[in-house]
Amino acid sequence: MATVGIVGGTGPAGRGVAVRLAAGGHDVVLGSREASRAAEVAGTLQGLGTGRVSGAGNDVAAAADVVVVATPWDSAVASARALRDALAGKVVISMVNALQREGRELVPLYPPRGSMAAQIAAALPDSRVVGAFHHLPAAEMGDLNSGLEADVVIFGDDAPALEIVSSLISDMPGLRPIIAGSMSLAAPIESFTAVCISINIRHKVHSYVRLAGMGEG
């Protein structure tokens, strides 16, 4: 099983991914700018599966086999760029959405390259950047008894990296990987997260994406 590092992994979204990865048998390193904070959060996520969750600085998380960028959108590029050498040659998963709240809705923001995944890929030219984990409710991800049965839309320009991420997600209970296509789909996939969250706010639910017609595989 791969070791997965989550840069900026102490927030709800990062914790949810960590829980599902550990339940799927993977060891996870939760990263943070403050290693003590990461260790504290990781201590609350033990005993959730055959995998182990530990906490460390972002630099230690970046040393894992596969690395997820889960920082807030406005610090994601700087965080990735600071770890460029450590992330060279690795599969890096961007789960970052650039969103801004307006009233009861979230609206998408469009960075210069059109998406956060493209921004991170530009900051990490020697890494194999794939986008995933965008439309998932954090609370349900963190609760293995929530009954979550969600599809995870995956995109990127490195076909073998897409397959690696798809296999990783297949190990995570309650999740089904769906490879959508190339990095050109990043903007609409990321921005749809605003729709998902706005629906959840308006209707006070924790809905998620499940694509009909894909079969049971």
Biotite code that builds the C-alpha atoms (Angstrom):
import biotite.structure as struc

atoms = struc.array([
    struc.Atom([0.000, 0.000, 0.000], chain_id="A", res_id=1, res_name="MET", atom_name="CA", element="C"),
    struc.Atom([1.154, 3.532, -0.765], chain_id="A", res_id=2, res_name="ALA", atom_name="CA", element="C"),
    struc.Atom([1.936, 6.105, 1.866], chain_id="A", res_id=3, res_name="THR", atom_name="CA", element="C"),
    struc.Atom([-0.054, 9.264, 1.177], chain_id="A", res_id=4, res_name="VAL", atom_name="CA", element="C"),
    struc.Atom([0.904, 12.706, 2.431], chain_id="A", res_id=5, res_name="GLY", atom_name="CA", element="C"),
    struc.Atom([-1.718, 15.444, 2.749], chain_id="A", res_id=6, res_name="ILE", atom_name="CA", element="C"),
    struc.Atom([-0.226, 18.929, 2.641], chain_id="A", res_id=7, res_name="VAL", atom_name="CA", element="C"),
    struc.Atom([-2.471, 21.218, 4.659], chain_id="A", res_id=8, res_name="GLY", atom_name="CA", element="C"),
    struc.Atom([-4.392, 18.170, 5.791], chain_id="A", res_id=9, res_name="GLY", atom_name="CA", element="C"),
    struc.Atom([-5.705, 19.264, 9.185], chain_id="A", res_id=10, res_name="THR", atom_name="CA", element="C"),
    struc.Atom([-8.884, 20.916, 7.870], chain_id="A", res_id=11, res_name="GLY", atom_name="CA", element="C"),
    struc.Atom([-12.192, 19.037, 7.507], chain_id="A", res_id=12, res_name="PRO", atom_name="CA", element="C"),
    struc.Atom([-11.623, 18.095, 3.853], chain_id="A", res_id=13, res_name="ALA", atom_name="CA", element="C"),
    struc.Atom([-8.106, 16.801, 4.448], chain_id="A", res_id=14, res_name="GLY", atom_name="CA", element="C"),
    struc.Atom([-9.194, 14.870, 7.526], chain_id="A", res_id=15, res_name="ARG", atom_name="CA", element="C"),
    struc.Atom([-12.011, 13.250, 5.570], chain_id="A", res_id=16, res_name="GLY", atom_name="CA", element="C"),
    struc.Atom([-9.632, 12.051, 2.871], chain_id="A", res_id=17, res_name="VAL", atom_name="CA", element="C"),
    struc.Atom([-7.245, 10.762, 5.548], chain_id="A", res_id=18, res_name="ALA", atom_name="CA", element="C"),
    struc.Atom([-10.002, 8.757, 7.261], chain_id="A", res_id=19, res_name="VAL", atom_name="CA", element="C"),
    struc.Atom([-11.035, 7.037, 4.042], chain_id="A", res_id=20, res_name="ARG", atom_name="CA", element="C"),
    struc.Atom([-7.441, 6.357, 2.991], chain_id="A", res_id=21, res_name="LEU", atom_name="CA", element="C"),
    struc.Atom([-6.622, 4.784, 6.364], chain_id="A", res_id=22, res_name="ALA", atom_name="CA", element="C"),
    struc.Atom([-9.792, 2.705, 6.186], chain_id="A", res_id=23, res_name="ALA", atom_name="CA", element="C"),
    struc.Atom([-8.573, 1.490, 2.793], chain_id="A", res_id=24, res_name="GLY", atom_name="CA", element="C"),
    struc.Atom([-5.293, 0.309, 4.294], chain_id="A", res_id=25, res_name="GLY", atom_name="CA", element="C"),
    struc.Atom([-3.012, 3.209, 3.420], chain_id="A", res_id=26, res_name="HIS", atom_name="CA", element="C"),
    struc.Atom([-0.697, 4.979, 5.839], chain_id="A", res_id=27, res_name="ASP", atom_name="CA", element="C"),
    struc.Atom([-1.335, 8.720, 5.844], chain_id="A", res_id=28, res_name="VAL", atom_name="CA", element="C"),
    struc.Atom([0.842, 11.640, 6.918], chain_id="A", res_id=29, res_name="VAL", atom_name="CA", element="C"),
    struc.Atom([-1.247, 14.691, 7.764], chain_id="A", res_id=30, res_name="LEU", atom_name="CA", element="C"),
    struc.Atom([0.833, 17.753, 7.030], chain_id="A", res_id=31, res_name="GLY", atom_name="CA", element="C"),
    struc.Atom([0.597, 21.244, 8.486], chain_id="A", res_id=32, res_name="SER", atom_name="CA", element="C"),
    struc.Atom([2.750, 24.339, 8.852], chain_id="A", res_id=33, res_name="ARG", atom_name="CA", element="C"),
    struc.Atom([2.693, 23.434, 12.561], chain_id="A", res_id=34, res_name="GLU", atom_name="CA", element="C"),
    struc.Atom([3.770, 19.841, 13.122], chain_id="A", res_id=35, res_name="ALA", atom_name="CA", element="C"),
    struc.Atom([2.324, 19.862, 16.644], chain_id="A", res_id=36, res_name="SER", atom_name="CA", element="C"),
    struc.Atom([-1.103, 20.779, 15.288], chain_id="A", res_id=37, res_name="ARG", atom_name="CA", element="C"),
    struc.Atom([-0.889, 17.973, 12.721], chain_id="A", res_id=38, res_name="ALA", atom_name="CA", element="C"),
    struc.Atom([0.091, 15.450, 15.393], chain_id="A", res_id=39, res_name="ALA", atom_name="CA", element="C"),
    struc.Atom([-2.824, 16.555, 17.570], chain_id="A", res_id=40, res_name="GLU", atom_name="CA", element="C"),
    struc.Atom([-5.347, 16.131, 14.748], chain_id="A", res_id=41, res_name="VAL", atom_name="CA", element="C"),
    struc.Atom([-3.851, 12.808, 13.644], chain_id="A", res_id=42, res_name="ALA", atom_name="CA", element="C"),
    struc.Atom([-4.275, 11.517, 17.176], chain_id="A", res_id=43, res_name="GLY", atom_name="CA", element="C"),
    struc.Atom([-8.054, 11.864, 16.802], chain_id="A", res_id=44, res_name="THR", atom_name="CA", element="C"),
    struc.Atom([-8.078, 9.751, 13.636], chain_id="A", res_id=45, res_name="LEU", atom_name="CA", element="C"),
    struc.Atom([-6.552, 6.503, 14.877], chain_id="A", res_id=46, res_name="GLN", atom_name="CA", element="C"),
    struc.Atom([-8.200, 3.096, 14.852], chain_id="A", res_id=47, res_name="GLY", atom_name="CA", element="C"),
    struc.Atom([-10.257, 3.792, 11.737], chain_id="A", res_id=48, res_name="LEU", atom_name="CA", element="C"),
    struc.Atom([-8.850, 1.016, 9.589], chain_id="A", res_id=49, res_name="GLY", atom_name="CA", element="C"),
    struc.Atom([-5.727, -0.983, 8.864], chain_id="A", res_id=50, res_name="THR", atom_name="CA", element="C"),
    struc.Atom([-3.853, 2.145, 7.796], chain_id="A", res_id=51, res_name="GLY", atom_name="CA", element="C"),
    struc.Atom([-2.165, 4.540, 10.218], chain_id="A", res_id=52, res_name="ARG", atom_name="CA", element="C"),
    struc.Atom([-2.561, 8.321, 10.366], chain_id="A", res_id=53, res_name="VAL", atom_name="CA", element="C"),
    struc.Atom([0.342, 10.371, 11.675], chain_id="A", res_id=54, res_name="SER", atom_name="CA", element="C"),
    struc.Atom([0.953, 14.103, 11.816], chain_id="A", res_id=55, res_name="GLY", atom_name="CA", element="C"),
    struc.Atom([4.008, 16.105, 10.781], chain_id="A", res_id=56, res_name="ALA", atom_name="CA", element="C"),
    struc.Atom([5.144, 19.233, 9.010], chain_id="A", res_id=57, res_name="GLY", atom_name="CA", element="C"),
    struc.Atom([4.214, 19.731, 5.365], chain_id="A", res_id=58, res_name="ASN", atom_name="CA", element="C"),
    struc.Atom([7.778, 18.880, 4.354], chain_id="A", res_id=59, res_name="ASP", atom_name="CA", element="C"),
    struc.Atom([7.434, 15.406, 5.879], chain_id="A", res_id=60, res_name="VAL", atom_name="CA", element="C"),
    struc.Atom([4.037, 14.905, 4.215], chain_id="A", res_id=61, res_name="ALA", atom_name="CA", element="C"),
    struc.Atom([5.648, 15.824, 0.888], chain_id="A", res_id=62, res_name="ALA", atom_name="CA", element="C"),
    struc.Atom([8.067, 12.899, 1.268], chain_id="A", res_id=63, res_name="ALA", atom_name="CA", element="C"),
    struc.Atom([5.223, 10.345, 0.924], chain_id="A", res_id=64, res_name="ALA", atom_name="CA", element="C"),
    struc.Atom([4.700, 8.183, -2.162], chain_id="A", res_id=65, res_name="ASP", atom_name="CA", element="C"),
    struc.Atom([1.652, 10.159, -3.311], chain_id="A", res_id=66, res_name="VAL", atom_name="CA", element="C"),
    struc.Atom([0.857, 13.667, -2.088], chain_id="A", res_id=67, res_name="VAL", atom_name="CA", element="C"),
    struc.Atom([-2.468, 15.499, -1.824], chain_id="A", res_id=68, res_name="VAL", atom_name="CA", element="C"),
    struc.Atom([-2.622, 19.302, -1.746], chain_id="A", res_id=69, res_name="VAL", atom_name="CA", element="C"),
    struc.Atom([-5.500, 20.225, 0.589], chain_id="A", res_id=70, res_name="ALA", atom_name="CA", element="C"),
    struc.Atom([-4.561, 23.749, 1.661], chain_id="A", res_id=71, res_name="THR", atom_name="CA", element="C"),
    struc.Atom([-6.929, 26.734, 1.376], chain_id="A", res_id=72, res_name="PRO", atom_name="CA", element="C"),
    struc.Atom([-6.996, 27.920, -2.222], chain_id="A", res_id=73, res_name="TRP", atom_name="CA", element="C"),
    struc.Atom([-5.285, 31.225, -1.566], chain_id="A", res_id=74, res_name="ASP", atom_name="CA", element="C"),
    struc.Atom([-2.177, 29.540, -0.125], chain_id="A", res_id=75, res_name="SER", atom_name="CA", element="C"),
    struc.Atom([-2.103, 26.408, -2.297], chain_id="A", res_id=76, res_name="ALA", atom_name="CA", element="C"),
    struc.Atom([0.273, 27.632, -4.996], chain_id="A", res_id=77, res_name="VAL", atom_name="CA", element="C"),
    struc.Atom([2.776, 29.070, -2.534], chain_id="A", res_id=78, res_name="ALA", atom_name="CA", element="C"),
    struc.Atom([2.646, 25.893, -0.437], chain_id="A", res_id=79, res_name="SER", atom_name="CA", element="C"),
    struc.Atom([3.194, 23.701, -3.499], chain_id="A", res_id=80, res_name="ALA", atom_name="CA", element="C"),
    struc.Atom([6.003, 25.871, -4.852], chain_id="A", res_id=81, res_name="ARG", atom_name="CA", element="C"),
    struc.Atom([7.843, 25.699, -1.517], chain_id="A", res_id=82, res_name="ALA", atom_name="CA", element="C"),
    struc.Atom([7.820, 21.889, -1.806], chain_id="A", res_id=83, res_name="LEU", atom_name="CA", element="C"),
    struc.Atom([8.713, 21.739, -5.497], chain_id="A", res_id=84, res_name="ARG", atom_name="CA", element="C"),
    struc.Atom([11.942, 19.766, -5.093], chain_id="A", res_id=85, res_name="ASP", atom_name="CA", element="C"),
    struc.Atom([10.408, 17.216, -2.719], chain_id="A", res_id=86, res_name="ALA", atom_name="CA", element="C"),
    struc.Atom([7.442, 16.703, -5.053], chain_id="A", res_id=87, res_name="LEU", atom_name="CA", element="C"),
    struc.Atom([9.460, 16.297, -8.263], chain_id="A", res_id=88, res_name="ALA", atom_name="CA", element="C"),
    struc.Atom([8.510, 13.127, -10.129], chain_id="A", res_id=89, res_name="GLY", atom_name="CA", element="C"),
    struc.Atom([5.611, 12.335, -7.788], chain_id="A", res_id=90, res_name="LYS", atom_name="CA", element="C"),
    struc.Atom([1.892, 12.035, -8.353], chain_id="A", res_id=91, res_name="VAL", atom_name="CA", element="C"),
    struc.Atom([0.365, 15.118, -6.728], chain_id="A", res_id=92, res_name="VAL", atom_name="CA", element="C"),
    struc.Atom([-3.406, 15.303, -6.252], chain_id="A", res_id=93, res_name="ILE", atom_name="CA", element="C"),
    struc.Atom([-4.998, 18.751, -6.207], chain_id="A", res_id=94, res_name="SER", atom_name="CA", element="C"),
    struc.Atom([-8.305, 18.852, -4.332], chain_id="A", res_id=95, res_name="MET", atom_name="CA", element="C"),
    struc.Atom([-8.285, 22.647, -4.128], chain_id="A", res_id=96, res_name="VAL", atom_name="CA", element="C"),
    struc.Atom([-11.311, 24.746, -5.069], chain_id="A", res_id=97, res_name="ASN", atom_name="CA", element="C"),
    struc.Atom([-11.204, 28.528, -5.403], chain_id="A", res_id=98, res_name="ALA", atom_name="CA", element="C"),
    struc.Atom([-14.551, 29.572, -3.918], chain_id="A", res_id=99, res_name="LEU", atom_name="CA", element="C"),
    struc.Atom([-15.983, 32.688, -2.316], chain_id="A", res_id=100, res_name="GLN", atom_name="CA", element="C"),
    struc.Atom([-19.134, 32.956, -0.239], chain_id="A", res_id=101, res_name="ARG", atom_name="CA", element="C"),
    struc.Atom([-21.807, 35.436, -1.285], chain_id="A", res_id=102, res_name="GLU", atom_name="CA", element="C"),
    struc.Atom([-24.867, 35.320, 0.938], chain_id="A", res_id=103, res_name="GLY", atom_name="CA", element="C"),
    struc.Atom([-26.189, 31.773, 1.117], chain_id="A", res_id=104, res_name="ARG", atom_name="CA", element="C"),
    struc.Atom([-24.198, 30.657, -1.906], chain_id="A", res_id=105, res_name="GLU", atom_name="CA", element="C"),
    struc.Atom([-20.629, 29.923, -2.856], chain_id="A", res_id=106, res_name="LEU", atom_name="CA", element="C"),
    struc.Atom([-19.399, 31.199, -6.194], chain_id="A", res_id=107, res_name="VAL", atom_name="CA", element="C"),
    struc.Atom([-16.323, 29.977, -8.085], chain_id="A", res_id=108, res_name="PRO", atom_name="CA", element="C"),
    struc.Atom([-13.282, 32.137, -8.655], chain_id="A", res_id=109, res_name="LEU", atom_name="CA", element="C"),
    struc.Atom([-11.150, 31.641, -11.750], chain_id="A", res_id=110, res_name="TYR", atom_name="CA", element="C"),
    struc.Atom([-7.387, 32.008, -11.297], chain_id="A", res_id=111, res_name="PRO", atom_name="CA", element="C"),
    struc.Atom([-5.181, 33.158, -14.195], chain_id="A", res_id=112, res_name="PRO", atom_name="CA", element="C"),
    struc.Atom([-4.720, 29.649, -15.614], chain_id="A", res_id=113, res_name="ARG", atom_name="CA", element="C"),
    struc.Atom([-8.427, 28.885, -15.269], chain_id="A", res_id=114, res_name="GLY", atom_name="CA", element="C"),
    struc.Atom([-8.278, 26.397, -12.412], chain_id="A", res_id=115, res_name="SER", atom_name="CA", element="C"),
    struc.Atom([-6.393, 25.680, -9.223], chain_id="A", res_id=116, res_name="MET", atom_name="CA", element="C"),
    struc.Atom([-5.162, 22.351, -10.600], chain_id="A", res_id=117, res_name="ALA", atom_name="CA", element="C"),
    struc.Atom([-3.572, 24.167, -13.539], chain_id="A", res_id=118, res_name="ALA", atom_name="CA", element="C"),
    struc.Atom([-2.052, 26.743, -11.181], chain_id="A", res_id=119, res_name="GLN", atom_name="CA", element="C"),
    struc.Atom([-0.533, 23.984, -9.048], chain_id="A", res_id=120, res_name="ILE", atom_name="CA", element="C"),
    struc.Atom([0.694, 22.116, -12.138], chain_id="A", res_id=121, res_name="ALA", atom_name="CA", element="C"),
    struc.Atom([2.453, 25.281, -13.293], chain_id="A", res_id=122, res_name="ALA", atom_name="CA", element="C"),
    struc.Atom([4.073, 25.634, -9.857], chain_id="A", res_id=123, res_name="ALA", atom_name="CA", element="C"),
    struc.Atom([5.171, 21.969, -9.978], chain_id="A", res_id=124, res_name="LEU", atom_name="CA", element="C"),
    struc.Atom([6.433, 21.434, -13.545], chain_id="A", res_id=125, res_name="PRO", atom_name="CA", element="C"),
    struc.Atom([8.333, 18.290, -12.550], chain_id="A", res_id=126, res_name="ASP", atom_name="CA", element="C"),
    struc.Atom([5.367, 16.639, -10.796], chain_id="A", res_id=127, res_name="SER", atom_name="CA", element="C"),
    struc.Atom([2.481, 14.578, -12.162], chain_id="A", res_id=128, res_name="ARG", atom_name="CA", element="C"),
    struc.Atom([-0.534, 16.647, -11.143], chain_id="A", res_id=129, res_name="VAL", atom_name="CA", element="C"),
    struc.Atom([-4.018, 15.092, -11.071], chain_id="A", res_id=130, res_name="VAL", atom_name="CA", element="C"),
    struc.Atom([-7.248, 16.662, -9.839], chain_id="A", res_id=131, res_name="GLY", atom_name="CA", element="C"),
    struc.Atom([-9.633, 14.724, -7.554], chain_id="A", res_id=132, res_name="ALA", atom_name="CA", element="C"),
    struc.Atom([-11.787, 14.866, -4.369], chain_id="A", res_id=133, res_name="PHE", atom_name="CA", element="C"),
    struc.Atom([-13.623, 18.086, -5.306], chain_id="A", res_id=134, res_name="HIS", atom_name="CA", element="C"),
    struc.Atom([-17.325, 17.326, -4.746], chain_id="A", res_id=135, res_name="HIS", atom_name="CA", element="C"),
    struc.Atom([-17.249, 15.426, -1.453], chain_id="A", res_id=136, res_name="LEU", atom_name="CA", element="C"),
    struc.Atom([-18.960, 16.527, 1.784], chain_id="A", res_id=137, res_name="PRO", atom_name="CA", element="C"),
    struc.Atom([-16.274, 16.673, 4.461], chain_id="A", res_id=138, res_name="ALA", atom_name="CA", element="C"),
    struc.Atom([-18.523, 15.570, 7.332], chain_id="A", res_id=139, res_name="ALA", atom_name="CA", element="C"),
    struc.Atom([-19.622, 12.411, 5.517], chain_id="A", res_id=140, res_name="GLU", atom_name="CA", element="C"),
    struc.Atom([-16.073, 11.668, 4.408], chain_id="A", res_id=141, res_name="MET", atom_name="CA", element="C"),
    struc.Atom([-14.914, 11.776, 8.012], chain_id="A", res_id=142, res_name="GLY", atom_name="CA", element="C"),
    struc.Atom([-17.674, 9.462, 9.239], chain_id="A", res_id=143, res_name="ASP", atom_name="CA", element="C"),
    struc.Atom([-17.238, 5.901, 8.025], chain_id="A", res_id=144, res_name="LEU", atom_name="CA", element="C"),
    struc.Atom([-20.783, 5.112, 9.170], chain_id="A", res_id=145, res_name="ASN", atom_name="CA", element="C"),
    struc.Atom([-22.398, 7.879, 7.107], chain_id="A", res_id=146, res_name="SER", atom_name="CA", element="C"),
    struc.Atom([-23.428, 5.581, 4.248], chain_id="A", res_id=147, res_name="GLY", atom_name="CA", element="C"),
    struc.Atom([-21.523, 7.696, 1.727], chain_id="A", res_id=148, res_name="LEU", atom_name="CA", element="C"),
    struc.Atom([-21.561, 6.240, -1.799], chain_id="A", res_id=149, res_name="GLU", atom_name="CA", element="C"),
    struc.Atom([-19.978, 8.988, -3.903], chain_id="A", res_id=150, res_name="ALA", atom_name="CA", element="C"),
    struc.Atom([-18.228, 9.256, -7.241], chain_id="A", res_id=151, res_name="ASP", atom_name="CA", element="C"),
    struc.Atom([-14.868, 11.005, -7.384], chain_id="A", res_id=152, res_name="VAL", atom_name="CA", element="C"),
    struc.Atom([-14.241, 12.762, -10.688], chain_id="A", res_id=153, res_name="VAL", atom_name="CA", element="C"),
    struc.Atom([-10.574, 12.607, -11.722], chain_id="A", res_id=154, res_name="ILE", atom_name="CA", element="C"),
    struc.Atom([-8.778, 14.628, -14.391], chain_id="A", res_id=155, res_name="PHE", atom_name="CA", element="C"),
    struc.Atom([-5.241, 15.234, -15.624], chain_id="A", res_id=156, res_name="GLY", atom_name="CA", element="C"),
    struc.Atom([-2.858, 14.930, -18.562], chain_id="A", res_id=157, res_name="ASP", atom_name="CA", element="C"),
    struc.Atom([-0.710, 12.032, -17.289], chain_id="A", res_id=158, res_name="ASP", atom_name="CA", element="C"),
    struc.Atom([-2.547, 8.783, -18.103], chain_id="A", res_id=159, res_name="ALA", atom_name="CA", element="C"),
    struc.Atom([-0.507, 6.509, -15.788], chain_id="A", res_id=160, res_name="PRO", atom_name="CA", element="C"),
    struc.Atom([-0.930, 9.026, -12.947], chain_id="A", res_id=161, res_name="ALA", atom_name="CA", element="C"),
    struc.Atom([-4.690, 9.008, -13.499], chain_id="A", res_id=162, res_name="LEU", atom_name="CA", element="C"),
    struc.Atom([-4.685, 5.230, -13.103], chain_id="A", res_id=163, res_name="GLU", atom_name="CA", element="C"),
    struc.Atom([-2.625, 5.444, -9.908], chain_id="A", res_id=164, res_name="ILE", atom_name="CA", element="C"),
    struc.Atom([-5.101, 7.902, -8.400], chain_id="A", res_id=165, res_name="VAL", atom_name="CA", element="C"),
    struc.Atom([-8.050, 5.831, -9.597], chain_id="A", res_id=166, res_name="SER", atom_name="CA", element="C"),
    struc.Atom([-6.624, 2.730, -7.915], chain_id="A", res_id=167, res_name="SER", atom_name="CA", element="C"),
    struc.Atom([-6.010, 4.665, -4.710], chain_id="A", res_id=168, res_name="LEU", atom_name="CA", element="C"),
    struc.Atom([-9.602, 5.915, -4.627], chain_id="A", res_id=169, res_name="ILE", atom_name="CA", element="C"),
    struc.Atom([-10.907, 2.390, -5.314], chain_id="A", res_id=170, res_name="SER", atom_name="CA", element="C"),
    struc.Atom([-9.376, 1.366, -1.991], chain_id="A", res_id=171, res_name="ASP", atom_name="CA", element="C"),
    struc.Atom([-11.297, 4.066, -0.099], chain_id="A", res_id=172, res_name="MET", atom_name="CA", element="C"),
    struc.Atom([-14.653, 2.803, 1.232], chain_id="A", res_id=173, res_name="PRO", atom_name="CA", element="C"),
    struc.Atom([-17.711, 4.570, -0.146], chain_id="A", res_id=174, res_name="GLY", atom_name="CA", element="C"),
    struc.Atom([-15.901, 6.114, -3.108], chain_id="A", res_id=175, res_name="LEU", atom_name="CA", element="C"),
    struc.Atom([-15.882, 5.195, -6.800], chain_id="A", res_id=176, res_name="ARG", atom_name="CA", element="C"),
    struc.Atom([-13.282, 6.740, -9.137], chain_id="A", res_id=177, res_name="PRO", atom_name="CA", element="C"),
    struc.Atom([-14.448, 8.170, -12.459], chain_id="A", res_id=178, res_name="ILE", atom_name="CA", element="C"),
    struc.Atom([-11.731, 9.342, -14.853], chain_id="A", res_id=179, res_name="ILE", atom_name="CA", element="C"),
    struc.Atom([-13.270, 12.271, -16.721], chain_id="A", res_id=180, res_name="ALA", atom_name="CA", element="C"),
    struc.Atom([-10.411, 13.335, -18.976], chain_id="A", res_id=181, res_name="GLY", atom_name="CA", element="C"),
    struc.Atom([-7.651, 15.873, -19.347], chain_id="A", res_id=182, res_name="SER", atom_name="CA", element="C"),
    struc.Atom([-6.619, 18.967, -17.397], chain_id="A", res_id=183, res_name="MET", atom_name="CA", element="C"),
    struc.Atom([-8.765, 21.003, -19.805], chain_id="A", res_id=184, res_name="SER", atom_name="CA", element="C"),
    struc.Atom([-11.782, 19.896, -17.719], chain_id="A", res_id=185, res_name="LEU", atom_name="CA", element="C"),
    struc.Atom([-10.349, 21.304, -14.486], chain_id="A", res_id=186, res_name="ALA", atom_name="CA", element="C"),
    struc.Atom([-12.241, 24.602, -14.476], chain_id="A", res_id=187, res_name="ALA", atom_name="CA", element="C"),
    struc.Atom([-15.772, 23.177, -14.861], chain_id="A", res_id=188, res_name="PRO", atom_name="CA", element="C"),
    struc.Atom([-15.094, 20.310, -12.470], chain_id="A", res_id=189, res_name="ILE", atom_name="CA", element="C"),
    struc.Atom([-13.687, 22.581, -9.771], chain_id="A", res_id=190, res_name="GLU", atom_name="CA", element="C"),
    struc.Atom([-16.365, 25.249, -10.202], chain_id="A", res_id=191, res_name="SER", atom_name="CA", element="C"),
    struc.Atom([-19.168, 22.679, -9.885], chain_id="A", res_id=192, res_name="PHE", atom_name="CA", element="C"),
    struc.Atom([-18.117, 22.346, -6.259], chain_id="A", res_id=193, res_name="THR", atom_name="CA", element="C"),
    struc.Atom([-19.751, 25.735, -5.706], chain_id="A", res_id=194, res_name="ALA", atom_name="CA", element="C"),
    struc.Atom([-23.037, 24.267, -6.935], chain_id="A", res_id=195, res_name="VAL", atom_name="CA", element="C"),
    struc.Atom([-22.749, 21.252, -4.627], chain_id="A", res_id=196, res_name="CYS", atom_name="CA", element="C"),
    struc.Atom([-22.004, 23.330, -1.531], chain_id="A", res_id=197, res_name="ILE", atom_name="CA", element="C"),
    struc.Atom([-24.669, 25.939, -2.335], chain_id="A", res_id=198, res_name="SER", atom_name="CA", element="C"),
    struc.Atom([-27.282, 23.180, -2.646], chain_id="A", res_id=199, res_name="ILE", atom_name="CA", element="C"),
    struc.Atom([-26.185, 21.781, 0.704], chain_id="A", res_id=200, res_name="ASN", atom_name="CA", element="C"),
    struc.Atom([-26.393, 25.190, 2.368], chain_id="A", res_id=201, res_name="ILE", atom_name="CA", element="C"),
    struc.Atom([-29.809, 25.972, 0.921], chain_id="A", res_id=202, res_name="ARG", atom_name="CA", element="C"),
    struc.Atom([-31.374, 22.605, 1.692], chain_id="A", res_id=203, res_name="HIS", atom_name="CA", element="C"),
    struc.Atom([-29.416, 21.852, 4.877], chain_id="A", res_id=204, res_name="LYS", atom_name="CA", element="C"),
    struc.Atom([-28.211, 18.506, 3.508], chain_id="A", res_id=205, res_name="VAL", atom_name="CA", element="C"),
    struc.Atom([-24.913, 16.774, 2.735], chain_id="A", res_id=206, res_name="HIS", atom_name="CA", element="C"),
    struc.Atom([-25.447, 15.739, -0.884], chain_id="A", res_id=207, res_name="SER", atom_name="CA", element="C"),
    struc.Atom([-22.721, 14.492, -3.211], chain_id="A", res_id=208, res_name="TYR", atom_name="CA", element="C"),
    struc.Atom([-22.162, 13.433, -6.806], chain_id="A", res_id=209, res_name="VAL", atom_name="CA", element="C"),
    struc.Atom([-23.196, 9.986, -8.058], chain_id="A", res_id=210, res_name="ARG", atom_name="CA", element="C"),
    struc.Atom([-23.246, 9.462, -11.847], chain_id="A", res_id=211, res_name="LEU", atom_name="CA", element="C"),
    struc.Atom([-26.018, 7.243, -13.196], chain_id="A", res_id=212, res_name="ALA", atom_name="CA", element="C"),
    struc.Atom([-25.362, 4.906, -16.100], chain_id="A", res_id=213, res_name="GLY", atom_name="CA", element="C"),
    struc.Atom([-21.801, 4.025, -15.055], chain_id="A", res_id=214, res_name="MET", atom_name="CA", element="C"),
    struc.Atom([-22.623, 0.503, -13.906], chain_id="A", res_id=215, res_name="GLY", atom_name="CA", element="C"),
    struc.Atom([-21.509, -0.889, -10.592], chain_id="A", res_id=216, res_name="GLU", atom_name="CA", element="C"),
    struc.Atom([-17.764, -1.181, -11.336], chain_id="A", res_id=217, res_name="GLY", atom_name="CA", element="C"),
])
